[in-house]
Amino acid sequence: MNTTLEVRNVSKYFGNVIALNNISMSVRSGEVHCLLGDNGAGKSTMIRILSGVHKASSGEVLLNGQRVEFNSPAEALDAGIATVHQYLSIQPLMSVTRNFFLGREPTVGWGPFKRFDLKAADGIVQREMASMGIDVRDPSQPVGTMSGGERQCVAISRAIYFGARVLILDEPTSALGVKQASTVLRYIARARKQNLAVIFITHNVHHAYAVGDTFTVFKRGSSLGTHTRDEITREELLDMMAGGQDFQEFERQLAAELGEH
């Protein structure tokens, strides 16, 4: 597998606050790379740098071996880096087709007679969603009538259709139940089979380990290292996430406090 996206010694400062400190990682095509960490660990800051919202204070980002620096999310998307945020930019009262092509509608005709080619768009939506395992019988149905997992599928399918080479998924399972989360995890596996480089941001180790190939754990803006699935167990990841010795010390303090009452 070829390295598609590489981060080298990236740091990000907001005044005196160190949001990221000397982070390095790489993502290959046909791989799911999981970014793990609690809230405030730095995951979201890294994603904002990769998606063109922020610029790194130092370090560099390489896409297919070429150094890149984006001035906006649109530039990142044009380069092939698509981000599906936790809070989807989907209009629930609009149809599946309208949401799929929002801002990039196929047209027929010319000049003042140019119009949205709805028939062609409906066919594309049904085909692309079917490739992700979703049978959309009526592309004109409002997205709001779909489950949370299916809405995630719409966003993922849209990103793939419009040429994403790197797919960044920001906490896609955090607000979903068990069944819907398992559906999204299947979509992530299908995206990997389509040879995309997938970055899966989550604080749920169980979800990450179900589909992940490599794992990077963030803590307080720093990386605790990157490990392949063969190098680390789910329990070891849980221990890193929980803080290891810090969590054991907390348990001792809690036991002592409870013992006093």
VOPAGU-2260 file (C-alpha; in pm, 1 decimal, decimal comma):
REM VOPAGU-2260
SITE   aa  ch    i         X         Y         Z
SITE  MET   A    0       0,0       0,0       0,0
SITE  ASN   A    1     124,5     346,8     -86,8
SITE  THR   A    2     141,8     629,2     165,9
SITE  THR   A    3    -129,5     874,2      64,4
SITE  LEU   A    4    -118,5    1127,3     346,2
SITE  GLU   A    5     173,6    1202,7     575,2
SITE  VAL   A    6     201,2    1439,7     870,5
SITE  ARG   A    7     553,0    1538,3     976,1
SITE  ASN   A    8     628,2    1705,7    1308,9
SITE  VAL   A    9     311,9    1914,7    1306,9
SITE  SER   A   10     246,4    2150,9    1597,5
SITE  LYS   A   11     -35,7    2399,0    1650,4
SITE  TYR   A   12     -41,5    2685,1    1899,0
SITE  PHE   A   13    -327,5    2911,9    1996,5
SITE  GLY   A   14    -144,5    3185,2    2181,6
SITE  ASN   A   15      22,2    3014,4    2477,9
SITE  VAL   A   16    -193,6    2703,7    2442,7
SITE  ILE   A   17     -26,6    2403,5    2277,9
SITE  ALA   A   18    -305,2    2221,1    2092,2
SITE  LEU   A   19     -70,5    1985,1    1904,5
SITE  ASN   A   20     289,9    1909,2    1986,1
SITE  ASN   A   21     518,0    1759,2    1721,3
SITE  ILE   A   22     274,3    1507,1    1570,8
SITE  SER   A   23     385,4    1263,8    1299,4
SITE  MET   A   24     168,8     997,9    1134,4
SITE  SER   A   25      95,2     850,5     793,0
SITE  VAL   A   26    -208,4     699,4     624,0
SITE  ARG   A   27    -195,8     457,8     332,6
SITE  SER   A   28    -449,9     381,0      64,1
SITE  GLY   A   29    -670,1      84,9     149,0
SITE  GLU   A   30    -617,6     143,4     520,6
SITE  VAL   A   31    -829,2     262,6     812,5
SITE  HIS   A   32    -613,8     472,8    1044,4
SITE  CYS   A   33    -785,8     539,6    1377,9
SITE  LEU   A   34    -717,2     852,6    1582,2
SITE  LEU   A   35    -807,0     785,7    1943,4
SITE  GLY   A   36    -821,4    1013,6    2244,0
SITE  ASP   A   37   -1049,3    1181,1    2493,1
SITE  ASN   A   38   -1207,4    1521,2    2441,4
SITE  GLY   A   39    -937,7    1787,9    2425,9
SITE  ALA   A   40    -667,3    1541,5    2322,6
SITE  GLY   A   41    -601,8    1723,5    1993,8
SITE  LYS   A   42    -788,8    1503,2    1746,6
SITE  SER   A   43   -1018,8    1778,5    1622,7
SITE  THR   A   44    -730,4    2024,6    1581,2
SITE  MET   A   45    -544,3    1774,2    1364,8
SITE  ILE   A   46    -852,6    1720,9    1149,7
SITE  ARG   A   47    -900,4    2095,8    1107,2
SITE  ILE   A   48    -542,9    2123,7     980,6
SITE  LEU   A   49    -586,6    1836,2     735,4
SITE  SER   A   50    -920,2    1972,2     610,8
SITE  GLY   A   51    -799,4    2330,0     558,8
SITE  VAL   A   52    -970,8    2501,8     852,5
SITE  HIS   A   53    -644,6    2574,4    1039,7
SITE  LYS   A   54    -282,9    2603,5     932,1
SITE  ALA   A   55     -11,5    2426,9    1126,7
SITE  SER   A   56     219,0    2648,5    1333,5
SITE  SER   A   57     510,0    2424,6    1233,0
SITE  GLY   A   58     569,5    2097,5    1049,6
SITE  GLU   A   59     428,7    1986,9     716,7
SITE  VAL   A   60     156,2    1780,8     553,5
SITE  LEU   A   61     228,4    1574,5     241,4
SITE  LEU   A   62     -31,3    1438,4       0,4
SITE  ASN   A   63     103,5    1170,2    -232,7
SITE  GLY   A   64     454,3    1286,3    -146,1
SITE  GLN   A   65     390,0    1652,7    -226,2
SITE  ARG   A   66     383,2    1919,9      44,0
SITE  VAL   A   67      40,2    2083,2      69,8
SITE  GLU   A   68    -101,7    2376,6     262,6
SITE  PHE   A   69    -470,6    2451,5     229,6
SITE  ASN   A   70    -632,2    2791,7     273,6
SITE  SER   A   71    -986,5    2656,2     299,5
SITE  PRO   A   72   -1185,5    2331,5     322,5
SITE  ALA   A   73   -1275,9    2378,0     -44,7
SITE  GLU   A   74    -906,7    2359,6    -140,0
SITE  ALA   A   75    -863,8    2040,9      65,5
SITE  LEU   A   76   -1170,0    1888,5    -100,1
SITE  ASP   A   77   -1043,8    1979,0    -446,8
SITE  ALA   A   78    -715,7    1803,5    -359,4
SITE  GLY   A   79    -905,9    1489,0    -262,7
SITE  ILE   A   80    -934,7    1520,9     116,0
SITE  ALA   A   81   -1300,8    1494,3     218,5
SITE  THR   A   82   -1416,0    1535,7     577,4
SITE  VAL   A   83   -1744,9    1400,4     710,2
SITE  HIS   A   84   -1805,8    1587,4    1034,3
SITE  GLN   A   85   -1982,0    1457,2    1342,5
SITE  TYR   A   86   -2263,3    1704,6    1283,5
SITE  LEU   A   87   -2346,4    1639,5     921,1
SITE  SER   A   88   -2398,3    1928,2     681,0
SITE  ILE   A   89   -2716,1    1762,1     558,1
SITE  GLN   A   90   -3052,7    1930,4     508,2
SITE  PRO   A   91   -3313,4    1695,4     659,4
SITE  LEU   A   92   -3608,3    1836,3     460,8
SITE  MET   A   93   -3430,1    1802,0     126,2
SITE  SER   A   94   -3428,0    1481,8     -76,2
SITE  VAL   A   95   -3146,4    1227,1     -76,8
SITE  THR   A   96   -3053,9    1335,4    -428,5
SITE  ARG   A   97   -3053,6    1706,0    -346,5
SITE  ASN   A   98   -2829,9    1645,3     -46,2
SITE  PHE   A   99   -2597,5    1419,4    -242,9
SITE  PHE   A  100   -2534,5    1683,6    -510,1
SITE  LEU   A  101   -2570,7    1996,6    -295,4
SITE  GLY   A  102   -2357,5    2263,8    -463,2
SITE  ARG   A  103   -2240,1    2027,2    -739,2
SITE  GLU   A  104   -2559,8    1955,1    -929,7
SITE  PRO   A  105   -2537,8    1792,3   -1275,0
SITE  THR   A  106   -2718,5    2000,7   -1535,9
SITE  VAL   A  107   -2866,6    1973,3   -1882,2
SITE  GLY   A  108   -2931,0    2249,0   -2132,5
SITE  TRP   A  109   -2729,8    2563,8   -2174,2
SITE  GLY   A  110   -2734,7    2930,3   -2082,6
SITE  PRO   A  111   -3065,2    3046,8   -1932,1
SITE  PHE   A  112   -3217,2    2704,2   -2011,6
SITE  LYS   A  113   -2970,0    2512,7   -1794,7
SITE  ARG   A  114   -3142,7    2306,8   -1527,9
SITE  PHE   A  115   -3078,3    2034,2   -1272,4
SITE  ASP   A  116   -3068,3    1692,7   -1442,2
SITE  LEU   A  117   -3282,2    1520,3   -1180,8
SITE  LYS   A  118   -3324,7    1191,9   -1368,0
SITE  ALA   A  119   -2950,9    1139,5   -1410,7
SITE  ALA   A  120   -2887,2    1247,7   -1051,4
SITE  ASP   A  121   -3141,1    1000,9    -911,7
SITE  GLY   A  122   -2974,4     718,4   -1104,6
SITE  ILE   A  123   -2629,6     811,8    -974,9
SITE  VAL   A  124   -2754,8     826,2    -616,4
SITE  GLN   A  125   -2916,6     482,8    -637,7
SITE  ARG   A  126   -2602,9     331,7    -791,8
SITE  GLU   A  127   -2356,8     491,0    -547,7
SITE  MET   A  128   -2566,3     411,4    -242,1
SITE  ALA   A  129   -2609,9      53,0    -362,9
SITE  SER   A  130   -2230,6      20,0    -379,1
SITE  MET   A  131   -2229,7     100,0      -6,2
SITE  GLY   A  132   -2501,7    -155,8      62,9
SITE  ILE   A  133   -2801,3      79,1      85,5
SITE  ASP   A  134   -3104,5      24,7    -138,0
SITE  VAL   A  135   -3255,7     369,4    -198,4
SITE  ARG   A  136   -3590,0     293,4    -356,2
SITE  ASP   A  137   -3700,0     656,5    -368,8
SITE  PRO   A  138   -3415,9     911,8    -401,3
SITE  SER   A  139   -3674,2    1190,1    -362,6
SITE  GLN   A  140   -3743,8    1094,4      -0,7
SITE  PRO   A  141   -3631,4    1352,3     259,6
SITE  VAL   A  142   -3302,1    1264,5     424,8
SITE  GLY   A  143   -3470,5    1332,1     757,8
SITE  THR   A  144   -3669,6    1010,5     716,0
SITE  MET   A  145   -3350,7     802,5     711,0
SITE  SER   A  146   -3171,5     657,0    1011,6
SITE  GLY   A  147   -2858,6     820,4    1151,3
SITE  GLY   A  148   -2642,8     546,9    1001,1
SITE  GLU   A  149   -2799,2     588,6     658,5
SITE  ARG   A  150   -2741,1     964,6     670,9
SITE  GLN   A  151   -2375,0     895,3     740,7
SITE  CYS   A  152   -2379,7     667,3     436,1
SITE  VAL   A  153   -2512,2     950,7     220,0
SITE  ALA   A  154   -2224,8    1174,3     331,6
SITE  ILE   A  155   -1962,7     901,6     281,9
SITE  SER   A  156   -2098,0     802,8     -61,2
SITE  ARG   A  157   -2101,3    1166,9    -168,2
SITE  ALA   A  158   -1737,4    1212,6     -67,1
SITE  ILE   A  159   -1629,2     899,9    -255,3
SITE  TYR   A  160   -1827,1     992,7    -566,4
SITE  PHE   A  161   -1668,2    1336,5    -586,2
SITE  GLY   A  162   -1318,6    1192,6    -591,6
SITE  ALA   A  163   -1200,8    1169,9    -232,3
SITE  ARG   A  164    -869,2     991,6    -194,2
SITE  VAL   A  165    -853,5    1058,4     178,1
SITE  LEU   A  166   -1175,9    1020,3     376,1
SITE  ILE   A  167   -1179,2    1175,5     723,7
SITE  LEU   A  168   -1463,5    1063,1     949,7
SITE  ASP   A  169   -1504,3    1270,7    1265,1
SITE  GLU   A  170   -1679,4    1068,7    1537,8
SITE  PRO   A  171   -1931,7     913,8    1293,8
SITE  THR   A  172   -2063,7     663,7    1550,1
SITE  SER   A  173   -2073,3     879,3    1864,7
SITE  ALA   A  174   -2444,3     968,0    1851,9
SITE  LEU   A  175   -2565,5     631,4    1718,4
SITE  GLY   A  176   -2709,4     321,7    1879,5
SITE  VAL   A  177   -2544,3     -18,0    1852,3
SITE  LYS   A  178   -2723,7    -126,0    1534,3
SITE  GLN   A  179   -2670,5     206,0    1352,0
SITE  ALA   A  180   -2306,6     221,4    1461,9
SITE  SER   A  181   -2244,3    -127,6    1322,1
SITE  THR   A  182   -2396,1     -11,4     992,9
SITE  VAL   A  183   -2153,2     283,1     973,9
SITE  LEU   A  184   -1860,0      56,4    1057,2
SITE  ARG   A  185   -1954,8    -161,5     759,3
SITE  TYR   A  186   -1951,0     149,9     538,1
SITE  ILE   A  187   -1602,5     232,3     664,9
SITE  ALA   A  188   -1485,8    -118,8     573,3
SITE  ARG   A  189   -1636,1     -78,3     226,4
SITE  ALA   A  190   -1456,8     254,4     179,5
SITE  ARG   A  191   -1129,4      77,7     261,4
SITE  LYS   A  192   -1207,8    -187,3      -2,0
SITE  GLN   A  193   -1241,6      95,9    -254,5
SITE  ASN   A  194    -873,7     173,4    -180,5
SITE  LEU   A  195    -935,8     499,2       4,3
SITE  ALA   A  196    -713,8     617,8     286,0
SITE  VAL   A  197    -957,5     644,2     576,7
SITE  ILE   A  198    -896,6     840,9     896,4
SITE  PHE   A  199   -1146,4     737,2    1163,0
SITE  ILE   A  200   -1160,1     971,3    1462,7
SITE  THR   A  201   -1324,3     823,1    1768,7
SITE  HIS   A  202   -1299,7     790,7    2144,9
SITE  ASN   A  203   -1460,6     443,9    2126,0
SITE  VAL   A  204   -1186,4     181,3    2125,9
SITE  HIS   A  205   -1431,5    -100,7    2049,9
SITE  HIS   A  206   -1549,3      70,8    1730,2
SITE  ALA   A  207   -1191,9     154,2    1628,9
SITE  TYR   A  208   -1061,8    -198,1    1682,7
SITE  ALA   A  209   -1348,5    -346,8    1483,1
SITE  VAL   A  210   -1233,1    -183,8    1156,3
SITE  GLY   A  211    -893,2     -25,0    1222,2
SITE  ASP   A  212    -562,1    -127,3    1067,9
SITE  THR   A  213    -342,8     124,2    1252,3
SITE  PHE   A  214    -403,8     326,2    1567,8
SITE  THR   A  215    -263,1     656,5    1690,3
SITE  VAL   A  216    -350,3     765,7    2043,3
SITE  PHE   A  217    -354,9    1136,6    2128,6
SITE  LYS   A  218    -323,1    1272,6    2481,5
SITE  ARG   A  219    -305,9    1642,2    2569,5
SITE  GLY   A  220    -191,0    1740,4    2223,2
SITE  SER   A  221      82,4    1478,9    2196,8
SITE  SER   A  222      95,8    1139,5    2029,6
SITE  LEU   A  223     147,6     828,1    2240,8
SITE  GLY   A  224     258,8     646,5    1927,7
SITE  THR   A  225     117,9     460,4    1629,2
SITE  HIS   A  226      62,2      84,4    1633,7
SITE  THR   A  227     -62,9    -166,9    1381,3
SITE  ARG   A  228    -336,1    -413,5    1469,8
SITE  ASP   A  229     -73,8    -688,9    1501,8
SITE  GLU   A  230     127,0    -484,8    1752,6
SITE  ILE   A  231    -139,4    -392,4    2004,2
SITE  THR   A  232    -446,6    -548,7    2160,1
SITE  ARG   A  233    -777,1    -381,5    2227,6
SITE  GLU   A  234    -709,6    -401,6    2600,9
SITE  GLU   A  235    -375,2    -225,4    2558,6
SITE  LEU   A  236    -544,7      49,7    2359,5
SITE  LEU   A  237    -804,0      85,1    2634,8
SITE  ASP   A  238    -524,2     113,9    2890,1
SITE  MET   A  239    -351,8     387,5    2687,2
SITE  MET   A  240    -680,4     573,6    2648,4
SITE  ALA   A  241    -758,9     545,2    3020,1
SITE  GLY   A  242    -419,6     679,4    3115,8
SITE  GLY   A  243    -266,8     361,0    3253,2
SITE  GLN   A  244     -96,5     454,8    3579,7
SITE  ASP   A  245    -302,6     774,5    3609,8
SITE  PHE   A  246    -623,0     570,6    3606,3
SITE  GLN   A  247    -485,9     317,7    3856,3
SITE  GLU   A  248    -393,7     602,6    4089,3
SITE  PHE   A  249    -745,9     741,8    4052,9
SITE  GLU   A  250    -892,8     401,8    4143,1
SITE  ARG   A  251    -675,4     386,0    4456,4
SITE  GLN   A  252    -778,6     735,8    4560,9
SITE  LEU   A  253   -1145,2     659,0    4497,4
SITE  ALA   A  254   -1126,6     334,3    4694,9
SITE  ALA   A  255    -960,0     516,0    4983,9
SITE  GLU   A  256   -1223,4     790,6    4981,8
SITE  LEU   A  257   -1511,0     546,1    4970,6
SITE  GLY   A  258   -1352,5     349,5    5251,5
SITE  GLU   A  259   -1371,1     654,7    5479,8
SITE  HIS   A  260   -1755,5     664,1    5469,7
